[in-house]
């Protein structure tokens, strides 16, 4: 069904775990959910329990770029990192973690981002922007100025040399 059937997936910036748990639902064998926010980790753990996947998922509370995270056993990375609109280059530790794994990755990022392709292609990776979508976002953070907004996201496939 998928080229990643049975693989081990790392979801970087996992939040509530939706991408990693979605990968399991689509056939991945195991998932590592890496998230810095304690409350988000608790929600992810609850979601893992709800899906009865506790023996297939490891939730790691860590800040990429600061805390060591062993990703040496993963087959593919998925990530929806901070886009860097509030804090410039907030996505950098996530992108560097992807590069350090040396495995294919799928990235959800702002459609306005212009640095993804050059960063990965300069490192010898292939990069394919294979889609875009509009997302409705509720105001969830203090920097959100409207109750509900829309944002355009791009989907990237990143493959190491």
C-alpha positions as CSV (number, residue, x, y, z in Angstrom):
1,X,0.0,0.0,0.0
2,X,2.8,2.4,0.8
3,X,6.6,2.2,0.4
4,X,6.9,2.8,4.1
5,X,4.8,-0.2,5.2
6,X,6.3,-1.5,8.5
7,X,8.9,1.3,8.7
8,X,9.9,3.3,11.8
9,X,8.8,6.9,11.5
10,X,10.0,9.9,13.5
11,X,7.5,12.8,13.8
12,X,9.5,15.9,14.7
13,X,7.5,18.6,16.4
14,X,4.8,16.1,16.9
15,X,2.4,18.2,18.8
16,X,-0.6,16.0,19.6
17,X,0.9,13.2,17.5
18,X,-1.5,13.3,14.6
19,X,1.1,12.9,11.9
20,X,2.9,10.0,13.6
21,X,-0.3,8.2,14.5
22,X,-1.6,8.8,11.0
23,X,1.6,7.1,9.7
24,X,0.8,4.1,11.9
25,X,-2.7,4.0,10.6
26,X,-1.3,4.0,7.0
27,X,1.0,1.0,7.7
28,X,4.1,2.2,9.5
29,X,5.3,-0.3,12.1
30,X,6.6,2.0,14.8
31,X,6.7,5.8,15.6
32,X,8.8,8.1,17.6
33,X,7.0,11.4,18.5
34,X,9.4,14.2,19.4
35,X,7.9,17.3,21.0
36,X,9.2,20.0,23.3
37,X,6.0,21.1,24.8
38,X,5.0,19.2,28.0
39,X,1.3,19.7,27.6
40,X,1.4,18.6,23.9
41,X,3.4,15.5,24.9
42,X,0.6,14.6,27.4
43,X,-2.0,15.0,24.7
44,X,0.1,12.9,22.4
45,X,0.4,10.1,25.0
46,X,-3.3,10.2,25.5
47,X,-3.9,9.9,21.8
48,X,-1.5,7.0,21.6
49,X,-3.4,5.2,24.4
50,X,-6.7,6.0,22.6
51,X,-5.4,4.2,19.5
52,X,-4.1,1.3,21.6
53,X,-0.6,1.9,20.2
54,X,1.5,2.2,23.4
55,X,3.8,-0.6,22.4
56,X,4.3,0.9,18.9
57,X,4.9,4.5,19.9
58,X,7.6,6.3,21.9
59,X,6.8,9.9,22.9
60,X,10.0,11.9,23.6
61,X,9.9,15.3,25.3
62,X,12.9,17.1,23.8
63,X,13.9,20.3,22.2
64,X,15.5,19.7,18.9
65,X,18.9,21.5,18.7
66,X,19.3,21.4,22.5
67,X,18.5,18.0,23.7
68,X,20.0,14.8,22.3
69,X,17.5,12.7,20.4
70,X,18.6,9.3,18.9
71,X,17.0,9.1,15.4
72,X,19.5,6.5,14.1
73,X,17.0,3.7,13.8
74,X,14.3,5.6,11.8
75,X,13.4,4.9,8.2
76,X,11.5,8.1,7.4
77,X,10.9,11.5,9.1
78,X,7.7,13.5,9.0
79,X,7.5,17.0,10.4
80,X,5.4,20.1,10.7
81,X,7.9,22.4,12.3
82,X,7.4,25.9,13.6
83,X,7.4,28.0,10.5
84,X,9.5,30.8,11.9
85,X,7.0,33.6,11.5
86,X,7.2,34.7,15.1
87,X,10.8,33.5,15.8
88,X,13.0,33.6,12.6
89,X,14.7,30.3,11.9
90,X,12.6,28.4,14.5
91,X,12.4,25.6,11.9
92,X,16.2,25.3,11.6
93,X,16.7,22.6,14.3
94,X,14.0,20.5,12.7
95,X,15.5,20.9,9.2
96,X,19.0,20.1,10.6
97,X,17.7,17.0,12.4
98,X,16.2,15.8,9.1
99,X,19.5,16.4,7.3
100,X,21.4,14.5,10.1
101,X,19.2,11.4,9.8
102,X,20.1,10.7,6.2
103,X,16.7,9.2,5.6
104,X,13.8,10.4,3.4
105,X,11.5,13.0,4.9
106,X,8.1,14.5,4.3
107,X,7.7,18.1,5.5
108,X,4.7,20.3,6.0
109,X,5.8,24.0,5.9
110,X,4.6,27.4,4.9
111,X,3.9,27.8,1.2
112,X,5.7,31.1,1.5
113,X,9.0,29.5,2.6
114,X,11.8,29.9,0.1
115,X,14.6,28.3,2.0
116,X,13.6,24.7,2.0
117,X,14.8,23.7,-1.6
118,X,18.2,25.5,-1.4
119,X,19.0,24.2,2.0
120,X,18.4,20.5,1.1
121,X,19.7,20.7,-2.5
122,X,22.9,22.5,-1.2
123,X,23.4,19.4,1.0
124,X,23.0,17.1,-2.1
125,X,19.4,16.0,-1.3
126,X,16.6,16.0,-3.9
127,X,13.6,18.1,-3.0
128,X,10.1,17.9,-4.4
129,X,7.3,20.3,-3.5
130,X,4.4,18.0,-4.4
131,X,1.4,19.9,-3.1
132,X,-0.2,22.8,-1.3
133,X,-3.3,23.2,0.7
134,X,-5.2,25.9,2.7
135,X,-5.7,25.2,6.4
136,X,-8.2,26.9,8.7
137,X,-6.5,27.6,12.0
138,X,-8.1,28.5,15.2
139,X,-6.3,31.2,17.3
140,X,-4.4,28.9,19.6
141,X,-1.4,31.1,20.6
142,X,-1.1,34.6,22.0
143,X,0.5,35.9,18.8
144,X,-2.6,35.0,16.8
145,X,-4.5,38.2,16.0
146,X,-7.8,36.7,14.7
147,X,-10.1,34.1,16.2
148,X,-9.7,32.0,13.1
149,X,-7.4,32.3,10.1
150,X,-6.3,30.5,7.0
151,X,-2.8,29.6,6.0
152,X,-1.3,28.0,2.9
153,X,1.0,25.1,3.5
154,X,3.3,23.2,1.1
155,X,4.2,19.5,1.2
156,X,7.8,18.5,0.5
157,X,9.4,15.2,-0.2
158,X,13.1,15.3,0.8
159,X,15.4,12.5,-0.3
160,X,19.1,12.1,0.7
161,X,21.8,11.5,-1.8
